[in-house]
Amino acid sequence: MTSPALLARWVALGESETQEFKRSTANLERGTETICGMLNRQGGRVLYGVRPNGEIEGQQTSDRTLEKITGELGEIEPPIFPEVERLMLDSGQEVLSVSVSRGTQRPYAYKGRAFLRIGNSTKEMSREEYNALLFERLHAVQRWENEVATGWTAEMLDRTEITRTLEEAIRRGRVEEPGTRDTFDVLRGLSLTKGDHLLRAAVVLFGKDELMPVEYPQCFLRLARFRGIDRNEFLDNKQVHGHAFELMRRAERFLIDNLPIAGRIVPGLFERQDDPLYPLEALREALANAFCHRDYSLGGGSVAVGIYDDRLEITSTGGLHFGLTPDDLWGPHESQPWNPLVAGAFYRRGIIEQWGRGTLKIAALTEKAGLPRPDINAVAGAVTVRFLPSRYVAPQRTQLDLSAEQRTILQTLGNGSRPLSLHEFKPHLPDLSEWRLKQDLQMLKKSGLIDTSGRARTARWFLTPAVKEEQQ
């Protein structure tokens, strides 16, 4: 039973995506449209007897009033089970509260029309939006990954990878020992078969590499290391076909080989420690999410990794589903993997630990590394996770290619808060002679990247204002 004090707190929050005020049940049809819209989004409540400005006025109600509310709610399909409360005011009037949770059978329609609650307004759903929600409802029982892989047999799969998956799952206590190593029996135990046939998920996870380019071209990985901050020039470029576990390994190897290195001095040891600019565990989590959540139904789809001087991007074909937005992913959210069979195999292998927490783990790992939380963009049929550095990243090229030592000089100045003397560079470049260090400093000065104040022993080096501005 809702108390008057709780009602007052509700009203004080104002109208929002999950709450709307109606002066009376004379606006019952509009209120029911809003309930329909809330079912198709996050759920919410409609309060009858409250003015739009938040004044609690109440209304006279009777059993007939409740029958009318029930009748209108009965026009919503699929059927719903809302909570209807009568809240008595000191004046003898009542406020009626109609509340619903987020619908589990979306899309919902009222009198043949579907609605969405967006912000504090209710709009009619477009045909495209309706079809997308309907597709998501059907996805639970009929989706691309759980259809039969026509023409595929167990002999066409990577048996070694299947055995590795089983052994790792047993070791982690995520499956019981089946007492057999027969390939088809193991796949049946992993829910990757239907009758005597393999499912498409089995091919995505274990298909032999040589068969994938023709049979499953969407099992494709693009890897690139670019010079600079755009795609005009490659430093490394690879394209790989294969099953998901092989693609995951190839992506991890590429990252290890190509990630920029960020150096730091270990306190108390006066030693330089080189670490990847982005935490490998966070990148691994983002890769796993890409392989588990991408849309495999698109023949031209892929997962792509792009390393730039100022960022790292992991992109997968498909979109966000089940009403999720990029912002939702950074908070607790319901786990609904688009490919639960693929995700289940990744879980058994220990590549993902807990569904619905991948992005939370990425946020925690990047924060621990001193990096900003990554950006997530879902546009043009793809989802991109963009990792950003927290500090200055020295360019690979200006008018000329920069050496590793020259980049270290720029990196050291960019990460510091004050100009540095000649000897203060030595811990960062212990193997570089003083003569060579001076030559590199002069070259960088002539290129307009750094400048100096003072002379001889009092000289101090710093990034130029233009480079500093680019760093911000």
Disulfide bonds with the S-S distance in Angstrom:
none
